[in-house]
Amino acid sequence: MDPIIAIHDITKIYGNSKSPSLDDVSLSIFPGEKFGIFGPNGAGKTTLISILCNILKATSGTVTYSIDGKEMHLKEILPYVGFVPQDFAFYPELTAKQNLHYFGGAFGMDAKKVKSRTNELLQTLGLDTVANKKVSTFSGGMKRRINLAIGLIHEPKIVFLDEPTVGVDVQSKLVIIHLLEELNKKGITLIYTSHHLREAEDFCSRIALMDNGKIITVNTVEVLLKENNVANLEDLLINLTGKQLRD
């Protein structure tokens, strides 16, 4: 099987920094994976995801997408990729429905499709009863769910998720994870990063661990735990990256 994302020798150096944020990173992600990217603060996770979403430009190296058998470069992938950032990416003074209509239009969706997709997502995420309320009035869990809905409005084939359940209650977390599992069953590729390592251990089919801008290991969680003789993903991360604080 060909990778849906092929990353070759990506390096990123910010400004006049002497140390690269990403250092010759190569990685293949395959269609339908629930792929996790983990590491300590400053490991390069967000920089890598930002490059894969064409938000940042790499200093060197290439990223190639293969979608529906067609090879694409970063400037072509916007209609096929959803990005759910850790920071909220919505207009707080608009309602939930208005936010989804706006972002659906920004992706070039026709009005009928935007309307049906909005209704579907609001119902699935338990937001249909507050569809016409300003998002600024929402609880943290509701804001996290509308943030997710915006990233999914255009039915992307690949979804990047940066801390999608941070700061939410158990009920919201269950709704979010269930929706992501259902999307994955339909063939959507999910690329996920989080500090909730116990959640990640259950969720991800394969993971990459990063430190100091490099990929230090890639495999299934099961294989990595066995190879390193550790009980869980948290212990694995400490075992491979150390206990030193990363502020």
N, C-alpha and C positions, 0 to 999 in steps of 0.2 A: 504494500500500500504506500502510495506517495504521501508525503506530509502535506497538511493543509497550510502550514507555515514552516518555511525553511529559513533559519537564521544562520548566516555565515560570517564569522569573524567580526562581530559588531564591537566597535570600540567607541566610547563617548567620553570626551574630555571637555569639561565646562571651563570656558574662559581661559585664564592663565594658570589653571590648576596644574600641579605637577603630577597628580595622581589621577588616573582615569576612573570615572564612575562605573564604566563597563570596560572590561579588559579582554578583548578577543573572544567574545562570547559566541558560541555556536550551539544550536539546539534545533531539534525537529519536533513539531507537535502534529499529531495525526487527527484525521477527521473523527468526530464523535468522542474525543477524549474529554475527561474532566481533569484538566492538567493544573497542578498546583505549583506556584513559584514561591519559595519561602527562604527566609534568611533573617539575620539580625538587622536592626536599623542601620541604614547606610550601605546595605549589601549591594544595592543596584536594582532592586525589584521594580520600583516605580519608574525609574529611568528606562528600564527595558520595556515595560508595558507602554510607556509614553512613545517610545520609538516604534513599537509594533502597531500602535494606533495612529501613527503619522502626526503625533502632536509635537514630538521632538525629532530633530535630524541627527542621525549618527555621525560621528566624526569620520568613521570609515566602516567598511563592511556592507553587506547587503541583506535585505529581507525580501523573500518571494512568497507570495500566496498562490495557492492552487485551489480554485473554487469552481465546482461543477466542471472539472476537467480543463479549466482555462487558467493559464498562468497569468498572474497579475502582480504589479508592483504597488508600492505603498500609495501612490497618488490615485490609484483606481479602486481602493478597497472600501471607501466610505459607505456605500450602500449595503455592504455585506457584514459590517462590523458594528457591534454595539459596545459601548464603554460605560460602565457603571462605576464612577469614581468614589473614593472615600468621602471627599468633600461633596456636599450637596450641590447639584447642578440643575437648579430649577429657578423659576421666578416666584418668590414667596408671595407677592401681592396678586398673583393670578390664582385662579382656582385649579384644582387637580385636573379637571377636564380641559380648561384653557391651556394649561401647560402641555398636556399630551397633544392637543390639537396644534399648538405652535410647533412643537418638535416634529410631529408627523409631517406637517407642511414643509418644514426645513429639509426633511429627507425626500421631498418631492412626491409624497403619497397623495393620491386623489382624495377629495373630501369625503366620499362615501366610505372608502377604506379606513381613513383616519377615524371616522365616527365609530365604525364597527369594532375596530381594533382598540380604541379607547374604552368602549363599554366592556369589552372582553377583559382587558387588563384590570380595570377598576373593580370588576366583579371578582375576578380571580384573587386579587390582592386585598379583598375586603375593604375597598375604598368607595364602593358604589354609593353608599349612603352619605358620603361627604364629597361627592363629585363636584358640587357647586360651592364648596367652601374654600376660602383662601388657604393656600398651603402654609402660610405663616401661622395659622391657628392650629396646625397639626401637632400631634405628639411626636417624639423622636422616632418611634417605630413606624408611624404613618409616613413621616418624611422619608425614612429609609425605603419604604415600599414604593412611594411615588418616584423616588430617585431610580429605583430598579425599573419601574414601568417605562420611564422615559428612555432608558437604554434599550428597551425591548420593543418599542412602539413600531419600528419599521421591519420587524421580523428578521433580525440579522442571523446569519449562518454561524458567526463566531461572536461570543460575548466575553469581554474582559471584565472581571469583577475584582475591584480593589476594596477589601474589607466590607463585603456586602451586608454583613449582619452586625457590624460594630454598634454597640450602644443600644441594642434593641432588646425587648423582653422575649421570653421563651416563646410566646404565642406568635409574635412577628417572625422570629427566627424559623419556626416550623413552617410557616406559610411561605417564606422566601426559599428555604431549602427545598420544599416540596415542588414549588414551581420550577426551580432550576433542574431538579431531577426529571420532571416531566419534559422539559425542553430537551434535555440530553437524550431521553428515550426517543425523541423525534429526530435525532441526528445532529443537534446543535452542539458545536464544540465550545466548551467552557474553559476559560483560563482564569484561574482564581488565585488570589493572594490574601493572606489573613494572618493575624497573630493568634487567632483562636485555633490552636494546633490540634486540639482534640476533635473539634468539628471537622477540620481539614482531613484528619486521618480517616474519618468515616466517609468523607465526600469524594476525595480525589482518587482517580484510577492510577495516576502516575504523577510523580513530582520531580522538580529540580530544586536543589538546595544551592543557595548563592552565598558568597561571602567575599568582601573586598572586591566587588565588581566581576567576580569569576563564578562560573558554574563549577561546584565542587563534586556533585554527584547527581545522577538522574536514574530513576527506576521506579517500580511500583513501591508503595509503602511497605507491603509485606516483605518484599525482597530486601529492602534497605534495613528494616528492623532486624531481620534474620542475619544479614551479613555483618551488622554492627553489634549484634547481641544486646539490643536494647528493647525496652518494653513498649515504647510509644514514640511518637514523632517529636515530642518535646525533648525527651532524652536524646534522641538522635541528633537534633539540632545542637544541643549543648555539647554532645560528644564530638561533633565535627567542626564546630565553630568556637568552642570554648566558653568560659563564663565571664569573660571581660565585658564590662559595660560598653554599650555603643550609643553614646549620646549625640 
